[in-house]
């Protein structure tokens, strides 16, 4: 029994490192041990904070290499990885690094062999540590405190998983060079006063401030930038695991954001209920659908939908703004005063009304009640856009070669944008389906003018209709 | 309007900005605040300071200066005819907010965009002013991404590049007809002209930098753009084609794809179901194939079906390999890098590990398994000294074997 103990004492070394993240200390001792030819299985490595090997026994006095011992070789890749791997909390890390360093003396290219188990383990440690560092750069949250002696000071509480605090001090110094800050962790703390960096003892959560007024703004930002239409909780959890949440002020919002998301999306889709409906394929189907349509407030007034009328294969489509009082009562487009005026101009230009398809940009009459009278109200751009769905359905079925839009609302119903009549009239505007659009004033506009202006405008209107007639002949 | 608190306005203007997909803060010049008067650093790699439940990274304070807009683009929540609440910030307020967030380590910097108010030039000036305050008055060294307005004066757009790390102009829609229909106030020509000028400015500045150390920086993180997917009838093939033209003609760093998502107060011109999010993901994968895996645009399009759409159930690389089975199996121990990159399931990292390892030993199937994520996925396309897929590569049901199993909707994952 005693001989065996003696044998172990003779051959086994106990190497204690002063700090758990001290790469240089490890390197210095490992170099000496390699030079003294001590094989990996004869060394027990310990460091503060590690679980350590409670029963580890060995000689704490390390051998001293001969002055002419050969230098220790290590590839650059190994040193690079080892620097990071040392920061890991795995108590086996020092032994692993020594074992690979030992093997490197015989085979200097071992690090290139990615199938080697030791190499893979070092790479794993390196990756984990880098990730932990990266998450520290990302998830540290400073809170501002103000004191009389030192002024503005930013303090953060953070709980890293590995021994990465000291190694990442440089990042925060470079980033916040002109700011006083402290980072407190259970493994130690860092303090920067704008000029020098000091290390402090481990801290507790209670040492850090509990809030910052700016966090309300940050939470508002976090909640607003989130798009509820695309919930991907898995993707979030992968990059921001729950263990970090407790020190991030915004994370408290996550459960309610997720719960509210589906509801919010359903609501958005319901408000824009058009999204999932198929286009009607016949004029009859359009007619039926517009009578049911309540997508905008106009459809909810006391009125009826007015369907377009005319041949299903008309070459000319004439679009007005919306049905008026008389159209609403009659259920037909262009039958009121403005419609009658249009009829006269069409006749003058030699355009047969019954050969054209007449319809409106908006299908319901928008009005306000004044006593017994219903006063016309112009539709809003939004209402025109909503009704465009029906106008487009009619266009798709009739497929006119030429569309005459009377007035700005009609033009918007076709183009989707508001154009100036004076700038666009008299010229064809090519449309996507190879048809063309001509824009003119609405006949009701002529009804509102007096004398000179009326005369001028009606000449322009006549000219527009004449041009349309001519163009129709060309297209036929 | 001025009675709205900062909190309210931040809510409105961040909400208005969330349909922009980009949040990258990487790839710019390396710098820090040591020896400066301000704060901030960029060290190459971008940092995501938080993740929202939509899985997207929050790296920058992404807001609009204002969501008032004279344009009427139908897919956009801020279009003129929309009923959203409007708000605006002054450039000074944006700068202050950016610094307050940055000091608390919430963000990497600022991504500022804006609706068009008064005129394009006036809007561009305001965007530049916010960046100027940050850079000149506060010596801010963090990241700034400015959205530039194609209709603005080229001189203003140039100025933006002098303050910003990245500038971007959205092409918005993959086809010109889609743009005309859904963004009637925008003009494809104008957008491409502006991108062309920015490309020239970037090239000129990096050229000058090589000759003179103190030459002014111009958008060192380059320019990017965004396309909305699923708002018009463009197929994946159209989109891939457009993206590759954009990469080629304008030297873009990134093309972002944003699946059109239902917006409140939607315009009636969008009679669409929302495209599946996975479509956006497949487009990003095809983007990757072109940028990192050496696929030509035409080859990516070969992965698409006859209707021009990429399959949704499997990734485009697997789709391509299944179509061109005669090119497989490859010998892991001999195949060239560019061929190995075509094996479904082998990423750039795995291929490089294989190349390094096979210098040391002849690889067996077990070795390959250690170097890759899933041996089952790559096995049909490879041979090693101890493995040949023999009939596996030619099996008719290979697609079904390799397609990922249908999973429960992510919605219910957490």
Interface residues (C-beta under 8 A of the other chain):
Chain A: X109 X112 X113 X114 X115 X120 X134 X137 X138 X139 X140 X141 X142 X143 X144 X154 X156 X171 X173 X174 X175 X176 X177 X178 X179 X212 X214 X216 X217 X218 X220 X221 X222 X223 X224 X225 X226 X227 X228 X229 X230 X231 X232 X233 X234 X235 X236 X237 X239 X240 X248 X250 X254 X257 X258 X261 X262 X265 X268 X269 X271 X272 X274 X275 X276 X277 X279 X295 X380 X381 X382 X385 X386 X387 X388 X389 X415 X416 X417 X418 X432
Chain B: X6 X7 X10 X11 X12 X14 X15 X17 X18 X19 X32 X33 X34 X35 X36 X37 X38 X39 X40 X41 X43 X45 X47 X48 X49 X50 X51 X52 X53 X54 X55 X56 X57 X58 X61 X62 X63 X72 X74 X80 X81 X82 X83 X97 X100 X101 X103 X104 X105 X106 X177 X180 X181 X182 X184 X185 X259 X261 X262 X263 X264 X265 X266 X267 X268 X269 X270 X271 X272 X273 X274 X277 X353 X356 X357 X359 X360 X361 X363 X367 X370 X371 X410 X411 X413 X414
